């Protein structure tokens, strides 16, 4: 199976700012972390109240290029990425799983 990292559609067509597309490069490392930041005061949306915000951060390395992504979500998302997605990404990008006839996994 081939892993392809696709360009951000917002930057496609702009040759001076478009990121390089990595195709078929094995994922060398995937790290995930969750950070909890307290709010100054309790916050509310009218239905729930909270006193902190959680950010999940993912760092991916392929071909000595690092990608960084984050989202504000519950810490369970970091566990999902670590326990479910990370093994899938690593096995899909390993050279042993490469199949020239396979269209691959696109992220």
Phi and psi restraints in degrees (range 20) as a CNS / XPLOR table:
assign (resid 1 and name C) (resid 2 and name N)
       (resid 2 and name CA) (resid 2 and name C) 1.0 -100.4 20.0 2
assign (resid 2 and name N) (resid 2 and name CA)
       (resid 2 and name C) (resid 3 and name N) 1.0 137.6 20.0 2
assign (resid 2 and name C) (resid 3 and name N)
       (resid 3 and name CA) (resid 3 and name C) 1.0 -103.4 20.0 2
assign (resid 3 and name N) (resid 3 and name CA)
       (resid 3 and name C) (resid 4 and name N) 1.0 129.0 20.0 2
assign (resid 3 and name C) (resid 4 and name N)
       (resid 4 and name CA) (resid 4 and name C) 1.0 -122.9 20.0 2
assign (resid 4 and name N) (resid 4 and name CA)
       (resid 4 and name C) (resid 5 and name N) 1.0 126.8 20.0 2
assign (resid 4 and name C) (resid 5 and name N)
       (resid 5 and name CA) (resid 5 and name C) 1.0 -95.7 20.0 2
assign (resid 5 and name N) (resid 5 and name CA)
       (resid 5 and name C) (resid 6 and name N) 1.0 119.1 20.0 2
assign (resid 5 and name C) (resid 6 and name N)
       (resid 6 and name CA) (resid 6 and name C) 1.0 -90.4 20.0 2
assign (resid 6 and name N) (resid 6 and name CA)
       (resid 6 and name C) (resid 7 and name N) 1.0 155.4 20.0 2
assign (resid 6 and name C) (resid 7 and name N)
       (resid 7 and name CA) (resid 7 and name C) 1.0 -68.2 20.0 2
assign (resid 7 and name N) (resid 7 and name CA)
       (resid 7 and name C) (resid 8 and name N) 1.0 152.8 20.0 2
assign (resid 7 and name C) (resid 8 and name N)
       (resid 8 and name CA) (resid 8 and name C) 1.0 -69.5 20.0 2
assign (resid 8 and name N) (resid 8 and name CA)
       (resid 8 and name C) (resid 9 and name N) 1.0 124.5 20.0 2
assign (resid 8 and name C) (resid 9 and name N)
       (resid 9 and name CA) (resid 9 and name C) 1.0 -60.9 20.0 2
assign (resid 9 and name N) (resid 9 and name CA)
       (resid 9 and name C) (resid 10 and name N) 1.0 -21.8 20.0 2
assign (resid 9 and name C) (resid 10 and name N)
       (resid 10 and name CA) (resid 10 and name C) 1.0 -71.5 20.0 2
assign (resid 10 and name N) (resid 10 and name CA)
       (resid 10 and name C) (resid 11 and name N) 1.0 -21.6 20.0 2
assign (resid 10 and name C) (resid 11 and name N)
       (resid 11 and name CA) (resid 11 and name C) 1.0 -110.5 20.0 2
assign (resid 11 and name N) (resid 11 and name CA)
       (resid 11 and name C) (resid 12 and name N) 1.0 -0.5 20.0 2
assign (resid 11 and name C) (resid 12 and name N)
       (resid 12 and name CA) (resid 12 and name C) 1.0 -62.9 20.0 2
assign (resid 12 and name N) (resid 12 and name CA)
       (resid 12 and name C) (resid 13 and name N) 1.0 140.9 20.0 2
assign (resid 12 and name C) (resid 13 and name N)
       (resid 13 and name CA) (resid 13 and name C) 1.0 88.2 20.0 2
assign (resid 13 and name N) (resid 13 and name CA)
       (resid 13 and name C) (resid 14 and name N) 1.0 -9.5 20.0 2
assign (resid 13 and name C) (resid 14 and name N)
       (resid 14 and name CA) (resid 14 and name C) 1.0 -103.2 20.0 2
assign (resid 14 and name N) (resid 14 and name CA)
       (resid 14 and name C) (resid 15 and name N) 1.0 96.0 20.0 2
assign (resid 14 and name C) (resid 15 and name N)
       (resid 15 and name CA) (resid 15 and name C) 1.0 -63.7 20.0 2
assign (resid 15 and name N) (resid 15 and name CA)
       (resid 15 and name C) (resid 16 and name N) 1.0 -29.3 20.0 2
assign (resid 15 and name C) (resid 16 and name N)
       (resid 16 and name CA) (resid 16 and name C) 1.0 -82.7 20.0 2
assign (resid 16 and name N) (resid 16 and name CA)
       (resid 16 and name C) (resid 17 and name N) 1.0 -15.0 20.0 2
assign (resid 16 and name C) (resid 17 and name N)
       (resid 17 and name CA) (resid 17 and name C) 1.0 -122.0 20.0 2
assign (resid 17 and name N) (resid 17 and name CA)
       (resid 17 and name C) (resid 18 and name N) 1.0 -7.9 20.0 2
assign (resid 17 and name C) (resid 18 and name N)
       (resid 18 and name CA) (resid 18 and name C) 1.0 -68.5 20.0 2
assign (resid 18 and name N) (resid 18 and name CA)
       (resid 18 and name C) (resid 19 and name N) 1.0 132.6 20.0 2
assign (resid 18 and name C) (resid 19 and name N)
       (resid 19 and name CA) (resid 19 and name C) 1.0 -71.5 20.0 2
assign (resid 19 and name N) (resid 19 and name CA)
       (resid 19 and name C) (resid 20 and name N) 1.0 155.2 20.0 2
assign (resid 19 and name C) (resid 20 and name N)
       (resid 20 and name CA) (resid 20 and name C) 1.0 -69.6 20.0 2
assign (resid 20 and name N) (resid 20 and name CA)
       (resid 20 and name C) (resid 21 and name N) 1.0 137.9 20.0 2
assign (resid 20 and name C) (resid 21 and name N)
       (resid 21 and name CA) (resid 21 and name C) 1.0 -92.2 20.0 2
assign (resid 21 and name N) (resid 21 and name CA)
       (resid 21 and name C) (resid 22 and name N) 1.0 126.5 20.0 2
assign (resid 21 and name C) (resid 22 and name N)
       (resid 22 and name CA) (resid 22 and name C) 1.0 -98.9 20.0 2
assign (resid 22 and name N) (resid 22 and name CA)
       (resid 22 and name C) (resid 23 and name N) 1.0 120.7 20.0 2
assign (resid 22 and name C) (resid 23 and name N)
       (resid 23 and name CA) (resid 23 and name C) 1.0 -120.1 20.0 2
assign (resid 23 and name N) (resid 23 and name CA)
       (resid 23 and name C) (resid 24 and name N) 1.0 126.0 20.0 2
assign (resid 23 and name C) (resid 24 and name N)
       (resid 24 and name CA) (resid 24 and name C) 1.0 73.0 20.0 2
assign (resid 24 and name N) (resid 24 and name CA)
       (resid 24 and name C) (resid 25 and name N) 1.0 14.8 20.0 2
assign (resid 24 and name C) (resid 25 and name N)
       (resid 25 and name CA) (resid 25 and name C) 1.0 -88.2 20.0 2
assign (resid 25 and name N) (resid 25 and name CA)
       (resid 25 and name C) (resid 26 and name N) 1.0 131.1 20.0 2
assign (resid 25 and name C) (resid 26 and name N)
       (resid 26 and name CA) (resid 26 and name C) 1.0 -68.1 20.0 2
assign (resid 26 and name N) (resid 26 and name CA)
       (resid 26 and name C) (resid 27 and name N) 1.0 141.1 20.0 2
assign (resid 26 and name C) (resid 27 and name N)
       (resid 27 and name CA) (resid 27 and name C) 1.0 -73.3 20.0 2
assign (resid 27 and name N) (resid 27 and name CA)
       (resid 27 and name C) (resid 28 and name N) 1.0 118.6 20.0 2
assign (resid 27 and name C) (resid 28 and name N)
       (resid 28 and name CA) (resid 28 and name C) 1.0 -84.5 20.0 2
assign (resid 28 and name N) (resid 28 and name CA)
       (resid 28 and name C) (resid 29 and name N) 1.0 -33.3 20.0 2
assign (resid 28 and name C) (resid 29 and name N)
       (resid 29 and name CA) (resid 29 and name C) 1.0 -158.3 20.0 2
assign (resid 29 and name N) (resid 29 and name CA)
       (resid 29 and name C) (resid 30 and name N) 1.0 140.0 20.0 2
assign (resid 29 and name C) (resid 30 and name N)
       (resid 30 and name CA) (resid 30 and name C) 1.0 -134.0 20.0 2
assign (resid 30 and name N) (resid 30 and name CA)
       (resid 30 and name C) (resid 31 and name N) 1.0 117.6 20.0 2
assign (resid 30 and name C) (resid 31 and name N)
       (resid 31 and name CA) (resid 31 and name C) 1.0 -116.6 20.0 2
assign (resid 31 and name N) (resid 31 and name CA)
       (resid 31 and name C) (resid 32 and name N) 1.0 141.3 20.0 2
assign (resid 31 and name C) (resid 32 and name N)
       (resid 32 and name CA) (resid 32 and name C) 1.0 -133.7 20.0 2
assign (resid 32 and name N) (resid 32 and name CA)
       (resid 32 and name C) (resid 33 and name N) 1.0 138.7 20.0 2
assign (resid 32 and name C) (resid 33 and name N)
       (resid 33 and name CA) (resid 33 and name C) 1.0 -139.5 20.0 2
assign (resid 33 and name N) (resid 33 and name CA)
       (resid 33 and name C) (resid 34 and name N) 1.0 152.8 20.0 2
assign (resid 33 and name C) (resid 34 and name N)
       (resid 34 and name CA) (resid 34 and name C) 1.0 -123.0 20.0 2
assign (resid 34 and name N) (resid 34 and name CA)
       (resid 34 and name C) (resid 35 and name N) 1.0 135.7 20.0 2
assign (resid 34 and name C) (resid 35 and name N)
       (resid 35 and name CA) (resid 35 and name C) 1.0 -126.3 20.0 2
assign (resid 35 and name N) (resid 35 and name CA)
       (resid 35 and name C) (resid 36 and name N) 1.0 135.3 20.0 2
assign (resid 35 and name C) (resid 36 and name N)
       (resid 36 and name CA) (resid 36 and name C) 1.0 -111.7 20.0 2
assign (resid 36 and name N) (resid 36 and name CA)
       (resid 36 and name C) (resid 37 and name N) 1.0 124.5 20.0 2
assign (resid 36 and name C) (resid 37 and name N)
       (resid 37 and name CA) (resid 37 and name C) 1.0 -112.9 20.0 2
assign (resid 37 and name N) (resid 37 and name CA)
       (resid 37 and name C) (resid 38 and name N) 1.0 122.3 20.0 2
assign (resid 37 and name C) (resid 38 and name N)
       (resid 38 and name CA) (resid 38 and name C) 1.0 -70.1 20.0 2
assign (resid 38 and name N) (resid 38 and name CA)
       (resid 38 and name C) (resid 39 and name N) 1.0 147.0 20.0 2
assign (resid 38 and name C) (resid 39 and name N)
       (resid 39 and name CA) (resid 39 and name C) 1.0 -89.4 20.0 2
assign (resid 39 and name N) (resid 39 and name CA)
       (resid 39 and name C) (resid 40 and name N) 1.0 157.1 20.0 2
assign (resid 39 and name C) (resid 40 and name N)
       (resid 40 and name CA) (resid 40 and name C) 1.0 -61.6 20.0 2
assign (resid 40 and name N) (resid 40 and name CA)
       (resid 40 and name C) (resid 41 and name N) 1.0 -41.9 20.0 2
assign (resid 40 and name C) (resid 41 and name N)
       (resid 41 and name CA) (resid 41 and name C) 1.0 -135.3 20.0 2
assign (resid 41 and name N) (resid 41 and name CA)
       (resid 41 and name C) (resid 42 and name N) 1.0 160.1 20.0 2
assign (resid 41 and name C) (resid 42 and name N)
       (resid 42 and name CA) (resid 42 and name C) 1.0 -57.7 20.0 2
assign (resid 42 and name N) (resid 42 and name CA)
       (resid 42 and name C) (resid 43 and name N) 1.0 140.5 20.0 2
assign (resid 42 and name C) (resid 43 and name N)
       (resid 43 and name CA) (resid 43 and name C) 1.0 -115.5 20.0 2
assign (resid 43 and name N) (resid 43 and name CA)
       (resid 43 and name C) (resid 44 and name N) 1.0 158.6 20.0 2
assign (resid 43 and name C) (resid 44 and name N)
       (resid 44 and name CA) (resid 44 and name C) 1.0 -152.7 20.0 2
assign (resid 44 and name N) (resid 44 and name CA)
       (resid 44 and name C) (resid 45 and name N) 1.0 149.9 20.0 2
assign (resid 44 and name C) (resid 45 and name N)
       (resid 45 and name CA) (resid 45 and name C) 1.0 -109.5 20.0 2
assign (resid 45 and name N) (resid 45 and name CA)
       (resid 45 and name C) (resid 46 and name N) 1.0 11.2 20.0 2
assign (resid 45 and name C) (resid 46 and name N)
       (resid 46 and name CA) (resid 46 and name C) 1.0 99.1 20.0 2
assign (resid 46 and name N) (resid 46 and name CA)
       (resid 46 and name C) (resid 47 and name N) 1.0 -18.1 20.0 2
assign (resid 46 and name C) (resid 47 and name N)
       (resid 47 and name CA) (resid 47 and name C) 1.0 -117.4 20.0 2
assign (resid 47 and name N) (resid 47 and name CA)
       (resid 47 and name C) (resid 48 and name N) 1.0 -35.9 20.0 2
assign (resid 47 and name C) (resid 48 and name N)
       (resid 48 and name CA) (resid 48 and name C) 1.0 -128.7 20.0 2
assign (resid 48 and name N) (resid 48 and name CA)
       (resid 48 and name C) (resid 49 and name N) 1.0 160.0 20.0 2
assign (resid 48 and name C) (resid 49 and name N)
       (resid 49 and name CA) (resid 49 and name C) 1.0 -128.6 20.0 2
assign (resid 49 and name N) (resid 49 and name CA)
       (resid 49 and name C) (resid 50 and name N) 1.0 142.7 20.0 2
assign (resid 49 and name C) (resid 50 and name N)
       (resid 50 and name CA) (resid 50 and name C) 1.0 -143.0 20.0 2
assign (resid 50 and name N) (resid 50 and name CA)
       (resid 50 and name C) (resid 51 and name N) 1.0 160.3 20.0 2
assign (resid 50 and name C) (resid 51 and name N)
       (resid 51 and name CA) (resid 51 and name C) 1.0 -125.3 20.0 2
assign (resid 51 and name N) (resid 51 and name CA)
       (resid 51 and name C) (resid 52 and name N) 1.0 12.9 20.0 2
assign (resid 51 and name C) (resid 52 and name N)
       (resid 52 and name CA) (resid 52 and name C) 1.0 -156.9 20.0 2
assign (resid 52 and name N) (resid 52 and name CA)
       (resid 52 and name C) (resid 53 and name N) 1.0 163.3 20.0 2
assign (resid 52 and name C) (resid 53 and name N)
       (resid 53 and name CA) (resid 53 and name C) 1.0 -125.7 20.0 2
assign (resid 53 and name N) (resid 53 and name CA)
       (resid 53 and name C) (resid 54 and name N) 1.0 138.4 20.0 2
assign (resid 53 and name C) (resid 54 and name N)
       (resid 54 and name CA) (resid 54 and name C) 1.0 -110.1 20.0 2
assign (resid 54 and name N) (resid 54 and name CA)
       (resid 54 and name C) (resid 55 and name N) 1.0 133.7 20.0 2
assign (resid 54 and name C) (resid 55 and name N)
       (resid 55 and name CA) (resid 55 and name C) 1.0 -118.0 20.0 2
assign (resid 55 and name N) (resid 55 and name CA)
       (resid 55 and name C) (resid 56 and name N) 1.0 132.8 20.0 2
assign (resid 55 and name C) (resid 56 and name N)
       (resid 56 and name CA) (resid 56 and name C) 1.0 -106.4 20.0 2
assign (resid 56 and name N) (resid 56 and name CA)
       (resid 56 and name C) (resid 57 and name N) 1.0 128.9 20.0 2
assign (resid 56 and name C) (resid 57 and name N)
       (resid 57 and name CA) (resid 57 and name C) 1.0 -117.3 20.0 2
assign (resid 57 and name N) (resid 57 and name CA)
       (resid 57 and name C) (resid 58 and name N) 1.0 132.1 20.0 2
assign (resid 57 and name C) (resid 58 and name N)
       (resid 58 and name CA) (resid 58 and name C) 1.0 -123.1 20.0 2
assign (resid 58 and name N) (resid 58 and name CA)
       (resid 58 and name C) (resid 59 and name N) 1.0 131.5 20.0 2
assign (resid 58 and name C) (resid 59 and name N)
       (resid 59 and name CA) (resid 59 and name C) 1.0 -120.3 20.0 2
assign (resid 59 and name N) (resid 59 and name CA)
       (resid 59 and name C) (resid 60 and name N) 1.0 124.7 20.0 2
assign (resid 59 and name C) (resid 60 and name N)
       (resid 60 and name CA) (resid 60 and name C) 1.0 -120.3 20.0 2
assign (resid 60 and name N) (resid 60 and name CA)
       (resid 60 and name C) (resid 61 and name N) 1.0 135.8 20.0 2
assign (resid 60 and name C) (resid 61 and name N)
       (resid 61 and name CA) (resid 61 and name C) 1.0 -123.3 20.0 2
assign (resid 61 and name N) (resid 61 and name CA)
       (resid 61 and name C) (resid 62 and name N) 1.0 128.8 20.0 2
assign (resid 61 and name C) (resid 62 and name N)
       (resid 62 and name CA) (resid 62 and name C) 1.0 -146.4 20.0 2
assign (resid 62 and name N) (resid 62 and name CA)
       (resid 62 and name C) (resid 63 and name N) 1.0 131.9 20.0 2
assign (resid 62 and name C) (resid 63 and name N)
       (resid 63 and name CA) (resid 63 and name C) 1.0 54.3 20.0 2
assign (resid 63 and name N) (resid 63 and name CA)
       (resid 63 and name C) (resid 64 and name N) 1.0 40.1 20.0 2
assign (resid 63 and name C) (resid 64 and name N)
       (resid 64 and name CA) (resid 64 and name C) 1.0 60.2 20.0 2
assign (resid 64 and name N) (resid 64 and name CA)
       (resid 64 and name C) (resid 65 and name N) 1.0 22.3 20.0 2
assign (resid 64 and name C) (resid 65 and name N)
       (resid 65 and name CA) (resid 65 and name C) 1.0 -114.0 20.0 2
assign (resid 65 and name N) (resid 65 and name CA)
       (resid 65 and name C) (resid 66 and name N) 1.0 132.1 20.0 2
assign (resid 65 and name C) (resid 66 and name N)
       (resid 66 and name CA) (resid 66 and name C) 1.0 -104.7 20.0 2
assign (resid 66 and name N) (resid 66 and name CA)
       (resid 66 and name C) (resid 67 and name N) 1.0 140.4 20.0 2
assign (resid 66 and name C) (resid 67 and name N)
       (resid 67 and name CA) (resid 67 and name C) 1.0 -117.9 20.0 2
assign (resid 67 and name N) (resid 67 and name CA)
       (resid 67 and name C) (resid 68 and name N) 1.0 146.0 20.0 2
assign (resid 67 and name C) (resid 68 and name N)
       (resid 68 and name CA) (resid 68 and name C) 1.0 -130.2 20.0 2
assign (resid 68 and name N) (resid 68 and name CA)
       (resid 68 and name C) (resid 69 and name N) 1.0 132.3 20.0 2
assign (resid 68 and name C) (resid 69 and name N)
       (resid 69 and name CA) (resid 69 and name C) 1.0 -140.3 20.0 2
assign (resid 69 and name N) (resid 69 and name CA)
       (resid 69 and name C) (resid 70 and name N) 1.0 151.8 20.0 2
assign (resid 69 and name C) (resid 70 and name N)
       (resid 70 and name CA) (resid 70 and name C) 1.0 -148.7 20.0 2
assign (resid 70 and name N) (resid 70 and name CA)
       (resid 70 and name C) (resid 71 and name N) 1.0 160.9 20.0 2
assign (resid 70 and name C) (resid 71 and name N)
       (resid 71 and name CA) (resid 71 and name C) 1.0 -152.2 20.0 2
assign (resid 71 and name N) (resid 71 and name CA)
       (resid 71 and name C) (resid 72 and name N) 1.0 154.7 20.0 2
assign (resid 71 and name C) (resid 72 and name N)
       (resid 72 and name CA) (resid 72 and name C) 1.0 -96.1 20.0 2
assign (resid 72 and name N) (resid 72 and name CA)
       (resid 72 and name C) (resid 73 and name N) 1.0 113.7 20.0 2
assign (resid 72 and name C) (resid 73 and name N)
       (resid 73 and name CA) (resid 73 and name C) 1.0 -160.0 20.0 2
assign (resid 73 and name N) (resid 73 and name CA)
       (resid 73 and name C) (resid 74 and name N) 1.0 -175.0 20.0 2
assign (resid 73 and name C) (resid 74 and name N)
       (resid 74 and name CA) (resid 74 and name C) 1.0 -78.9 20.0 2
assign (resid 74 and name N) (resid 74 and name CA)
       (resid 74 and name C) (resid 75 and name N) 1.0 154.1 20.0 2
assign (resid 74 and name C) (resid 75 and name N)
       (resid 75 and name CA) (resid 75 and name C) 1.0 -64.4 20.0 2
assign (resid 75 and name N) (resid 75 and name CA)
       (resid 75 and name C) (resid 76 and name N) 1.0 -17.7 20.0 2
assign (resid 75 and name C) (resid 76 and name N)
       (resid 76 and name CA) (resid 76 and name C) 1.0 -61.1 20.0 2
assign (resid 76 and name N) (resid 76 and name CA)
       (resid 76 and name C) (resid 77 and name N) 1.0 -25.7 20.0 2
assign (resid 76 and name C) (resid 77 and name N)
       (resid 77 and name CA) (resid 77 and name C) 1.0 -63.0 20.0 2
assign (resid 77 and name N) (resid 77 and name CA)
       (resid 77 and name C) (resid 78 and name N) 1.0 -39.1 20.0 2
assign (resid 77 and name C) (resid 78 and name N)
       (resid 78 and name CA) (resid 78 and name C) 1.0 -63.8 20.0 2
assign (resid 78 and name N) (resid 78 and name CA)
       (resid 78 and name C) (resid 79 and name N) 1.0 -38.1 20.0 2
assign (resid 78 and name C) (resid 79 and name N)
       (resid 79 and name CA) (resid 79 and name C) 1.0 -67.1 20.0 2
assign (resid 79 and name N) (resid 79 and name CA)
       (resid 79 and name C) (resid 80 and name N) 1.0 -41.7 20.0 2
assign (resid 79 and name C) (resid 80 and name N)
       (resid 80 and name CA) (resid 80 and name C) 1.0 -59.7 20.0 2
assign (resid 80 and name N) (resid 80 and name CA)
       (resid 80 and name C) (resid 81 and name N) 1.0 -46.1 20.0 2
assign (resid 80 and name C) (resid 81 and name N)
       (resid 81 and name CA) (resid 81 and name C) 1.0 -62.9 20.0 2
assign (resid 81 and name N) (resid 81 and name CA)
       (resid 81 and name C) (resid 82 and name N) 1.0 -46.8 20.0 2
assign (resid 81 and name C) (resid 82 and name N)
       (resid 82 and name CA) (resid 82 and name C) 1.0 -65.5 20.0 2
assign (resid 82 and name N) (resid 82 and name CA)
       (resid 82 and name C) (resid 83 and name N) 1.0 -45.9 20.0 2
assign (resid 82 and name C) (resid 83 and name N)
       (resid 83 and name CA) (resid 83 and name C) 1.0 -89.3 20.0 2
assign (resid 83 and name N) (resid 83 and name CA)
       (resid 83 and name C) (resid 84 and name N) 1.0 -27.1 20.0 2
assign (resid 83 and name C) (resid 84 and name N)
       (resid 84 and name CA) (resid 84 and name C) 1.0 -111.8 20.0 2
assign (resid 84 and name N) (resid 84 and name CA)
       (resid 84 and name C) (resid 85 and name N) 1.0 -54.7 20.0 2
assign (resid 84 and name C) (resid 85 and name N)
       (resid 85 and name CA) (resid 85 and name C) 1.0 -75.5 20.0 2
assign (resid 85 and name N) (resid 85 and name CA)
       (resid 85 and name C) (resid 86 and name N) 1.0 -39.6 20.0 2
assign (resid 85 and name C) (resid 86 and name N)
       (resid 86 and name CA) (resid 86 and name C) 1.0 -57.0 20.0 2
assign (resid 86 and name N) (resid 86 and name CA)
       (resid 86 and name C) (resid 87 and name N) 1.0 -48.5 20.0 2
assign (resid 86 and name C) (resid 87 and name N)
       (resid 87 and name CA) (resid 87 and name C) 1.0 -62.4 20.0 2
assign (resid 87 and name N) (resid 87 and name CA)
       (resid 87 and name C) (resid 88 and name N) 1.0 -34.7 20.0 2
assign (resid 87 and name C) (resid 88 and name N)
       (resid 88 and name CA) (resid 88 and name C) 1.0 -67.1 20.0 2
assign (resid 88 and name N) (resid 88 and name CA)
       (resid 88 and name C) (resid 89 and name N) 1.0 -45.1 20.0 2
assign (resid 88 and name C) (resid 89 and name N)
       (resid 89 and name CA) (resid 89 and name C) 1.0 -63.7 20.0 2
assign (resid 89 and name N) (resid 89 and name CA)
       (resid 89 and name C) (resid 90 and name N) 1.0 -44.5 20.0 2
assign (resid 89 and name C) (resid 90 and name N)
       (resid 90 and name CA) (resid 90 and name C) 1.0 -64.5 20.0 2
assign (resid 90 and name N) (resid 90 and name CA)
       (resid 90 and name C) (resid 91 and name N) 1.0 -42.7 20.0 2
assign (resid 90 and name C) (resid 91 and name N)
       (resid 91 and name CA) (resid 91 and name C) 1.0 -71.4 20.0 2
assign (resid 91 and name N) (resid 91 and name CA)
       (resid 91 and name C) (resid 92 and name N) 1.0 -34.3 20.0 2
assign (resid 91 and name C) (resid 92 and name N)
       (resid 92 and name CA) (resid 92 and name C) 1.0 -69.9 20.0 2
assign (resid 92 and name N) (resid 92 and name CA)
       (resid 92 and name C) (resid 93 and name N) 1.0 -27.0 20.0 2
assign (resid 92 and name C) (resid 93 and name N)
       (resid 93 and name CA) (resid 93 and name C) 1.0 -100.8 20.0 2
assign (resid 93 and name N) (resid 93 and name CA)
       (resid 93 and name C) (resid 94 and name N) 1.0 0.5 20.0 2
assign (resid 93 and name C) (resid 94 and name N)
       (resid 94 and name CA) (resid 94 and name C) 1.0 -74.0 20.0 2
assign (resid 94 and name N) (resid 94 and name CA)
       (resid 94 and name C) (resid 95 and name N) 1.0 144.7 20.0 2
assign (resid 94 and name C) (resid 95 and name N)
       (resid 95 and name CA) (resid 95 and name C) 1.0 -57.6 20.0 2
assign (resid 95 and name N) (resid 95 and name CA)
       (resid 95 and name C) (resid 96 and name N) 1.0 -30.9 20.0 2
assign (resid 95 and name C) (resid 96 and name N)
       (resid 96 and name CA) (resid 96 and name C) 1.0 -66.4 20.0 2
assign (resid 96 and name N) (resid 96 and name CA)
       (resid 96 and name C) (resid 97 and name N) 1.0 -24.7 20.0 2
assign (resid 96 and name C) (resid 97 and name N)
       (resid 97 and name CA) (resid 97 and name C) 1.0 -94.0 20.0 2
assign (resid 97 and name N) (resid 97 and name CA)
       (resid 97 and name C) (resid 98 and name N) 1.0 0.8 20.0 2
assign (resid 97 and name C) (resid 98 and name N)
       (resid 98 and name CA) (resid 98 and name C) 1.0 -68.2 20.0 2
assign (resid 98 and name N) (resid 98 and name CA)
       (resid 98 and name C) (resid 99 and name N) 1.0 128.6 20.0 2
assign (resid 98 and name C) (resid 99 and name N)
       (resid 99 and name CA) (resid 99 and name C) 1.0 -130.2 20.0 2
assign (resid 99 and name N) (resid 99 and name CA)
       (resid 99 and name C) (resid 100 and name N) 1.0 111.3 20.0 2
assign (resid 99 and name C) (resid 100 and name N)
       (resid 100 and name CA) (resid 100 and name C) 1.0 -57.6 20.0 2
assign (resid 100 and name N) (resid 100 and name CA)
       (resid 100 and name C) (resid 101 and name N) 1.0 -25.3 20.0 2
assign (resid 100 and name C) (resid 101 and name N)
       (resid 101 and name CA) (resid 101 and name C) 1.0 -88.2 20.0 2
assign (resid 101 and name N) (resid 101 and name CA)
       (resid 101 and name C) (resid 102 and name N) 1.0 -3.9 20.0 2
assign (resid 101 and name C) (resid 102 and name N)
       (resid 102 and name CA) (resid 102 and name C) 1.0 -89.2 20.0 2
assign (resid 102 and name N) (resid 102 and name CA)
       (resid 102 and name C) (resid 103 and name N) 1.0 133.8 20.0 2
assign (resid 102 and name C) (resid 103 and name N)
       (resid 103 and name CA) (resid 103 and name C) 1.0 -67.1 20.0 2
assign (resid 103 and name N) (resid 103 and name CA)
       (resid 103 and name C) (resid 104 and name N) 1.0 -27.7 20.0 2
assign (resid 103 and name C) (resid 104 and name N)
       (resid 104 and name CA) (resid 104 and name C) 1.0 97.4 20.0 2
assign (resid 104 and name N) (resid 104 and name CA)
       (resid 104 and name C) (resid 105 and name N) 1.0 -178.9 20.0 2
assign (resid 104 and name C) (resid 105 and name N)
       (resid 105 and name CA) (resid 105 and name C) 1.0 -105.2 20.0 2
assign (resid 105 and name N) (resid 105 and name CA)
       (resid 105 and name C) (resid 106 and name N) 1.0 124.5 20.0 2
assign (resid 105 and name C) (resid 106 and name N)
       (resid 106 and name CA) (resid 106 and name C) 1.0 -106.8 20.0 2
assign (resid 106 and name N) (resid 106 and name CA)
       (resid 106 and name C) (resid 107 and name N) 1.0 131.6 20.0 2
